[in-house]
Amino acid sequence: MNALLLWFGQAAGLAGSVLCLLALGMRIAGKYWLAGFQVGTLLQAGTAAMVFGALCFLAWLVDNARKR
C-alpha cells in the first residue's frame, strides 16, 4: 500500500504539472480551447491532480511515521 501511495502521488503530481503548464502555454498564446475543453478547465484539472498527489504524499508520510 505504501509503494502504491508513493507511485500515485508522483504520477498525479507529474500529470497535474503537465496539465497546468499546457493550460498556461495555451492561455499565453491566446488560445482558449484545446481538444474541445476550455483552457480554464484544464487548469482546474491540473490543480486537482496536484492536490490529489499531495494528499497521497501526505498519507505516505503519515504511514511511514506510524511504522517508526
Backbone hydrogen bonds in HBPLUS format (Angstrom, degrees):
<---DONOR---> <-ACCEPTOR-->    atom                        ^
c    i                          cat <-CA-CA->   ^        H-A-AA   ^      H-
h    n   atom  resd res      DA  || num        DHA   H-A  angle D-A-AA Bond
n    s   type  num  typ     dist DA aas  dist angle  dist       angle   num
A0005-LEU N   A0001-MET O   2.97 MM   4  6.26 155.9  2.03 152.2 157.6     1
A0006-LEU N   A0002-ASN O   3.14 MM   4  6.40 159.7  2.18 146.5 151.8     2
A0007-TRP N   A0003-ALA O   2.94 MM   4  6.14 158.7  1.99 145.6 151.5     3
A0008-PHE N   A0004-LEU O   2.86 MM   4  6.04 166.6  1.88 152.6 156.3     4
A0009-GLY N   A0005-LEU O   2.92 MM   4  6.03 157.3  1.97 145.5 152.1     5
A0010-GLN N   A0006-LEU O   3.03 MM   4  6.25 159.5  2.07 148.9 153.7     6
A0011-ALA N   A0007-TRP O   2.93 MM   4  6.09 166.9  1.95 154.3 158.3     7
A0012-ALA N   A0008-PHE O   2.87 MM   4  5.88 166.6  1.89 150.6 154.9     8
A0013-GLY N   A0009-GLY O   3.01 MM   4  5.98 156.5  2.07 140.1 147.2     9
A0014-LEU N   A0010-GLN O   3.00 MM   4  6.12 158.9  2.05 146.2 151.7    10
A0015-ALA N   A0011-ALA O   2.93 MM   4  6.08 167.6  1.94 151.6 155.5    11
A0016-GLY N   A0012-ALA O   2.88 MM   4  5.91 159.1  1.92 145.9 152.1    12
A0017-SER N   A0013-GLY O   2.98 MM   4  6.08 154.9  2.05 141.6 148.4    13
A0018-VAL N   A0014-LEU O   3.01 MM   4  6.23 160.3  2.05 150.6 155.6    14
A0019-LEU N   A0015-ALA O   2.98 MM   4  6.21 161.8  2.01 149.2 154.1    15
A0020-CYS N   A0016-GLY O   2.95 MM   4  6.13 162.0  1.98 149.3 154.2    16
A0021-LEU N   A0017-SER O   2.92 MM   4  6.10 162.2  1.95 149.8 154.9    17
A0022-LEU N   A0018-VAL O   2.88 MM   4  6.02 154.7  1.94 148.0 155.4    18
A0023-ALA N   A0019-LEU O   2.90 MM   4  6.10 161.5  1.94 149.3 154.2    19
A0024-LEU N   A0020-CYS O   2.89 MM   4  6.07 157.5  1.95 146.8 153.5    20
A0025-GLY N   A0021-LEU O   2.92 MM   4  6.07 162.2  1.95 146.7 151.4    21
A0026-MET N   A0022-LEU O   2.96 MM   4  6.16 159.2  2.00 150.1 155.7    22
A0027-ARG N   A0023-ALA O   2.95 MM   4  6.08 157.2  2.00 146.2 152.7    23
A0028-ILE N   A0024-LEU O   2.95 MM   4  6.16 158.8  2.00 151.4 156.9    24
A0029-ALA N   A0025-GLY O   3.03 MM   4  6.17 147.1  2.15 139.9 148.8    25
A0031-LYS N   A0026-MET O   2.97 MM   5  5.27 149.8  2.06 163.4 155.9    26
A0030-GLY N   A0027-ARG O   3.11 MM   3  5.15 153.5  2.18  99.5 107.7    27
A0039-VAL N   A0032-TYR O   3.10 MM   7  5.36 153.3  2.17 128.5 129.8    28
A0034-LEU N   A0037-PHE O   2.84 MM   3  5.31 157.9  1.89 152.1 159.7    29
A0037-PHE N   A0034-LEU O   3.05 MM   3  5.31 162.3  2.08 112.8 118.4    30
A0041-THR N   A0038-GLN O   3.06 MM   3  5.36 128.8  2.33 103.5 116.2    31
A0042-LEU N   A0038-GLN O   3.29 MM   4  6.76 151.5  2.38 147.0 154.6    32
A0043-LEU N   A0039-VAL O   2.99 MM   4  6.32 150.3  2.08 147.2 155.7    33
A0044-GLN N   A0040-GLY O   3.00 MM   4  6.26 154.8  2.06 144.2 150.4    34
A0045-ALA N   A0041-THR O   2.92 MM   4  6.16 154.7  1.98 146.9 154.2    35
A0046-GLY N   A0042-LEU O   2.91 MM   4  6.10 153.9  1.98 144.5 151.6    36
A0047-THR N   A0043-LEU O   2.95 MM   4  6.19 154.3  2.02 145.7 152.8    37
A0048-ALA N   A0044-GLN O   2.90 MM   4  6.10 158.4  1.95 147.3 153.3    38
A0049-ALA N   A0045-ALA O   2.96 MM   4  6.15 152.8  2.04 144.1 151.3    39
A0050-MET N   A0046-GLY O   3.02 MM   4  6.27 154.6  2.09 145.1 151.5    40
A0051-VAL N   A0047-THR O   2.97 MM   4  6.22 153.3  2.04 148.4 155.8    41
A0052-PHE N   A0048-ALA O   2.95 MM   4  6.17 158.8  1.99 147.3 153.1    42
A0053-GLY N   A0049-ALA O   2.93 MM   4  6.18 154.7  1.99 144.9 152.0    43
A0054-ALA N   A0050-MET O   2.92 MM   4  6.16 151.8  2.00 143.6 151.1    44
A0055-LEU N   A0051-VAL O   2.92 MM   4  6.21 152.8  2.00 149.7 157.0    45
A0056-CYS N   A0052-PHE O   2.96 MM   4  6.24 150.1  2.05 146.3 154.7    46
A0057-PHE N   A0053-GLY O   2.99 MM   4  6.26 157.8  2.04 147.1 152.9    47
A0058-LEU N   A0054-ALA O   2.91 MM   4  6.14 151.6  1.99 143.2 151.4    48
A0059-ALA N   A0055-LEU O   2.94 MM   4  6.18 159.2  1.99 146.6 151.5    49
A0060-TRP N   A0056-CYS O   2.91 MM   4  6.14 152.4  1.99 146.0 154.2    50
A0061-LEU N   A0057-PHE O   2.85 MM   4  6.12 156.6  1.90 150.3 156.2    51
A0062-VAL N   A0058-LEU O   2.95 MM   4  6.19 161.9  1.98 152.6 157.1    52
A0063-ASP N   A0059-ALA O   2.98 MM   4  6.10 158.9  2.03 145.4 151.2    53
A0064-ASN N   A0060-TRP O   2.97 MM   4  6.21 153.1  2.05 145.9 153.1    54
A0065-ALA N   A0061-LEU O   2.93 MM   4  6.16 150.7  2.02 146.0 154.3    55
A0066-ARG N   A0062-VAL O   3.04 MM   4  6.28 148.6  2.14 147.3 155.0    56
A0068-ARG N   A0065-ALA O   3.39 MM   3  5.48 147.6  2.50  98.4 106.9    57
